[in-house]
Amino acid sequence: MNRHQRLVATLLTIGLVAGCAPTGGDLGGVATPAVTAGASIPAPSGEPTPDATGPEGSAPIASGSPGGSVTVRAYFFLGSFTGNSGLAPVLRDHPQTVAVGAAAMNDLLAGPQGTEIESRPAMYTDIPAGTRFLGLTISAGVATVNLSKEFEAGGDSASFRGRTAQVVYTLTQFPTIHGVQFELDGVGPKTLFIGSLGRADYTDVLPAIFVDRPAWGGVLGNPARITGLANVFEATFRIAIVDASGTVLVDRQAMASCGTGCWGTFDTTIPYHVAASGWGTLRVYDLSAKDGSREHLTEHPVWLTPGG
């Protein structure tokens, strides 16, 4: 664990002890360190990448990447205490010379790290331990990923579906990749993975309100731009931004492009006010059509930023 991870892990632990109870109600919430104006807690990475412009092995283009690095995403499962678990992205930084698709796959196979598995609820992966990344090619918008045979070992059908969804979401973060084919130990395409698979094939592994940006633990700009997918009653749900003390800075209704039995996209911009940068929580939830109670609650730790 590097210095940044140790700092954040220590502060998260302090937050859990001091809070006694989670800040997010029935879901459990994500403990967050106190807001600080200092630089003792380094800001997490933004998301200036990805860009995959050809077969793996060529140098990635990463214009705008801070510090000569590229930022990629890996998709893990965020647990839930209310049966609302589903995929969520996390960020990983790499030197600019690293092939972005291979970097993302190796990050995915390494599994959740540090505070991602120490938070409440924790993140987890359905990909079996020992699975190795063997190669990646990209042609006409389809990525063919070669994994070791351990990838199909163990677990039930739900676990198997979950692990393929993790790979598909991780690789289709790149705008030049629209579908994924699988090979195992260089043999494929496997009959278990017929044809090219895309994100639309895996909406069943998402939480009811899936936040794709910002990533779990990422920077929340100000105004905050929040995007994703939702399948909720009448396409309406709520987004709240909470500071480290538990104060709700804003709680606003949002709307997806489709709802009540269908998945719709959302892209919402919300201004908020904080005096200094620091950790906070992005909370999304729905109100029950039956009794108005809160449901489908998901929370992400985010780095709050003062408005420009």
C-alpha positions in Angstrom: 0.0 0.0 0.0 1.5 3.4 -1.0 1.6 6.5 1.1 -1.6 7.9 -0.3 -3.5 4.7 0.3 -2.2 4.5 3.9 -3.3 8.0 4.6 -6.8 7.5 3.2 -7.1 4.1 4.9 -6.1 5.6 8.3 -8.6 8.5 8.0 -11.4 6.1 6.9 -10.8 4.0 9.9 -10.9 7.1 12.2 -14.2 8.1 10.5 -15.7 4.6 11.2 -14.8 4.7 14.9 -15.9 8.2 15.5 -19.1 7.9 13.6 -20.2 4.7 15.5 -23.0 4.3 12.9 -22.8 4.6 9.1 -23.9 7.9 7.6 -25.9 6.4 4.8 -28.8 4.9 6.7 -29.9 1.4 5.6 -27.1 1.0 3.1 -24.4 1.6 5.5 -22.6 4.5 3.9 -19.0 5.2 3.2 -16.9 6.7 6.0 -15.0 9.8 4.9 -12.2 11.8 6.4 -12.8 15.3 7.6 -12.7 18.2 5.1 -9.3 19.9 5.0 -7.9 22.9 3.2 -4.4 21.4 3.4 -2.6 19.0 1.1 -2.2 16.2 3.6 -4.8 14.1 1.7 -3.8 14.1 -2.0 -6.7 14.6 -4.3 -7.6 11.5 -6.3 -7.1 11.4 -10.0 -9.5 13.0 -12.3 -10.5 11.2 -15.5 -8.7 12.8 -18.5 -8.2 9.5 -20.2 -9.3 7.0 -21.7 -8.3 6.9 -25.4 -7.5 3.7 -27.2 -6.7 4.4 -30.8 -5.5 1.1 -32.2 -4.2 -2.4 -31.4 -2.7 -2.9 -28.0 1.0 -2.3 -28.0 0.9 1.0 -29.7 1.4 4.1 -27.5 -1.8 5.4 -26.0 -2.9 9.0 -26.6 -3.6 10.6 -23.3 -3.9 14.3 -23.9 -4.7 16.3 -20.8 -3.5 13.6 -18.4 -2.0 15.1 -15.3 1.7 14.5 -14.6 2.4 12.5 -17.8 0.1 9.7 -16.7 -3.0 7.9 -18.0 -6.0 7.1 -15.9 -8.0 4.0 -16.5 -11.0 2.4 -14.9 -11.7 -1.1 -13.5 -15.2 -2.2 -12.7 -15.9 -4.1 -9.5 -19.0 -4.9 -7.6 -20.1 -2.5 -4.8 -21.8 -4.5 -2.1 -25.2 -3.5 -0.6 -27.0 -4.2 2.7 -30.4 -3.9 0.9 -29.9 -6.2 -2.1 -28.9 -3.4 -4.4 -25.3 -4.4 -5.2 -23.9 -3.8 -8.7 -21.0 -2.7 -10.8 -19.1 0.5 -9.9 -15.9 1.9 -11.5 -12.7 2.8 -9.7 -9.7 4.7 -11.0 -6.1 3.6 -11.6 -3.2 5.8 -12.7 -0.3 4.5 -14.9 2.7 6.0 -16.7 1.8 7.5 -20.0 3.8 4.8 -21.9 1.5 1.9 -20.7 -0.9 0.4 -23.2 -4.2 1.5 -21.7 -6.3 -1.6 -22.5 -3.7 -4.0 -21.0 -3.3 -1.7 -18.0 -7.1 -1.7 -17.3 -7.3 -5.5 -17.6 -4.4 -6.0 -15.2 -6.0 -3.6 -12.8 -9.2 -5.5 -13.1 -7.6 -8.9 -12.4 -5.7 -7.5 -9.4 -9.1 -6.9 -7.7 -10.2 -4.1 -5.3 -7.5 -2.5 -3.2 -7.1 -0.7 0.1 -10.1 1.4 1.1 -12.2 -0.2 -1.7 -12.3 -3.4 0.4 -12.2 -1.7 3.8 -15.2 0.6 3.3 -18.7 -0.3 4.3 -20.2 -1.7 2.1 -17.0 -3.2 0.5 -16.2 -3.8 -3.1 -15.6 -7.3 -4.4 -14.8 -9.1 -7.7 -16.3 -12.2 -9.3 -13.1 -12.9 -11.3 -11.4 -16.1 -9.8 -8.0 -15.6 -8.2 -5.2 -16.7 -10.4 -6.8 -15.5 -13.6 -4.0 -14.1 -15.9 -4.2 -11.6 -18.7 -2.6 -13.1 -21.8 -3.3 -10.5 -24.5 -5.6 -8.1 -26.2 -6.3 -7.1 -29.8 -8.7 -4.5 -31.1 -10.2 -4.6 -34.6 -13.2 -2.8 -36.0 -14.5 -1.7 -32.6 -14.3 -5.2 -31.1 -11.7 -6.2 -28.5 -10.6 -9.8 -28.3 -9.2 -10.5 -24.8 -7.2 -13.6 -24.0 -7.4 -14.8 -20.4 -6.1 -17.9 -18.7 -8.4 -20.8 -18.2 -8.8 -20.0 -14.5 -11.3 -17.3 -15.6 -14.1 -19.9 -16.1 -13.3 -21.9 -13.0 -15.7 -22.1 -10.0 -18.8 -20.1 -9.1 -22.4 -20.4 -10.2 -23.9 -18.9 -13.3 -24.5 -15.5 -11.6 -20.8 -15.3 -10.7 -19.8 -16.3 -14.2 -22.1 -13.6 -15.7 -20.7 -11.1 -13.2 -17.1 -11.7 -14.1 -17.8 -11.4 -17.9 -19.6 -8.2 -17.2 -16.6 -6.8 -15.3 -14.4 -7.4 -18.3 -16.9 -6.0 -20.8 -17.5 -2.8 -18.8 -13.7 -2.4 -18.2 -12.8 -2.6 -21.9 -15.8 -0.7 -23.3 -14.7 2.4 -21.3 -12.6 3.2 -24.3 -14.5 5.0 -27.1 -13.0 2.8 -29.8 -14.2 -0.4 -28.2 -17.9 -1.3 -28.6 -17.9 -5.0 -28.1 -15.8 -7.8 -26.5 -14.9 -11.3 -27.5 -13.2 -13.8 -25.2 -10.4 -16.3 -25.7 -9.2 -18.7 -23.0 -5.5 -19.8 -23.2 -5.5 -18.5 -26.8 -8.5 -20.7 -27.9 -11.6 -18.9 -28.9 -14.0 -17.6 -29.4 -15.4 -19.8 -26.6 -18.9 -21.3 -27.1 -19.8 -19.8 -23.7 -19.2 -16.4 -25.2 -20.9 -16.4 -28.5 -20.3 -13.3 -30.6 -19.4 -9.8 -29.4 -20.7 -8.7 -26.0 -21.5 -5.1 -25.0 -22.7 -3.1 -22.1 -26.4 -3.5 -23.1 -26.0 -7.3 -22.5 -25.3 -6.8 -18.8 -27.8 -4.3 -17.3 -28.9 -7.0 -14.9 -25.7 -6.7 -13.0 -26.1 -3.0 -12.4 -27.7 -1.3 -9.3 -31.0 0.3 -10.0 -29.2 3.7 -10.2 -25.8 3.1 -11.8 -23.4 6.1 -11.4 -20.7 5.7 -14.1 -19.1 9.2 -13.6 -17.7 10.2 -11.3 -16.0 6.9 -10.4 -16.0 5.6 -6.8 -13.4 7.6 -5.0 -13.0 10.1 -7.9 -13.1 13.9 -8.1 -16.6 15.5 -8.1 -16.2 18.7 -10.1 -18.1 21.8 -9.2 -20.7 22.1 -10.6 -20.8 18.3 -10.4 -21.5 16.4 -13.6 -23.1 13.0 -12.8 -23.9 10.4 -15.5 -25.1 6.9 -15.7 -28.1 4.6 -16.1 -31.3 4.1 -14.1 -34.3 1.8 -14.1 -36.7 3.4 -11.6 -40.3 4.3 -11.2 -41.4 7.0 -13.7 -37.7 7.6 -14.4 -37.2 9.9 -11.4 -34.7 9.6 -8.6 -32.7 11.8 -6.3 -29.1 12.8 -6.1 -27.5 14.2 -2.9 -24.1 15.5 -2.1 -23.0 15.2 1.5 -19.8 16.6 3.1 -17.5 14.8 5.5 -19.5 15.9 8.6 -22.7 14.4 7.2 -24.3 17.7 6.2 -26.4 17.4 3.0 -25.1 20.2 0.7 -27.7 19.5 -2.0 -30.5 17.0 -2.6 -32.1 17.3 -6.0 -34.5 15.3 -8.2 -33.0 13.9 -11.4 -34.6 12.1 -14.3 -33.4 9.3 -16.6 -34.4 9.1 -20.3 -36.6 6.0 -19.6 -38.0 4.3 -16.5 -40.5 1.9 -15.0 -39.2 -1.3 -16.5 -36.6 0.1 -18.9 -33.1 1.5 -18.6 -32.6 5.2 -19.3 -29.5 7.3 -19.4 -29.0 10.4 -17.2 -26.5 13.3 -17.4 -27.1 15.8 -14.7 -25.1 18.9 -13.6 -25.5 20.1 -10.0 -23.7 23.0 -8.3 -22.8 22.8 -4.6 -20.8 24.8 -2.1 -17.8 23.7 0.1 -15.2 26.0 1.5 -12.3 23.7 0.9 -11.5 20.5 -1.0 -12.0 17.2 0.9 -13.8 13.9 1.0 -17.5 13.7 0.8 -20.3 11.3 -0.4 -22.3 11.2 -3.6 -25.7 9.6 -2.7 -28.3 8.4 -5.2 -31.6 6.9 -4.3 -35.3 6.5 -5.2 -38.5 7.1 -3.3 -40.9 4.2 -3.0 -44.1 4.6 -5.0 -45.8 2.7 -2.2 -44.9 4.7 0.9 -42.3 7.3 0.0 -39.5 5.6 1.8 -36.0 5.7 0.5 -34.9 2.7 -1.7 -32.2 1.8 -4.2 -29.7 3.7 -2.2 -26.1 3.7 -3.4 -23.2 5.9 -2.1 -19.8 6.7 -3.5 -17.0 8.5 -1.7 -16.0 11.5 -3.8 -13.5 14.3 -3.6 -15.4 17.6 -3.2 -14.1 20.7 -4.8 -14.9 24.4 -4.3 -16.7 26.1 -7.2 -14.7 27.9 -9.7 
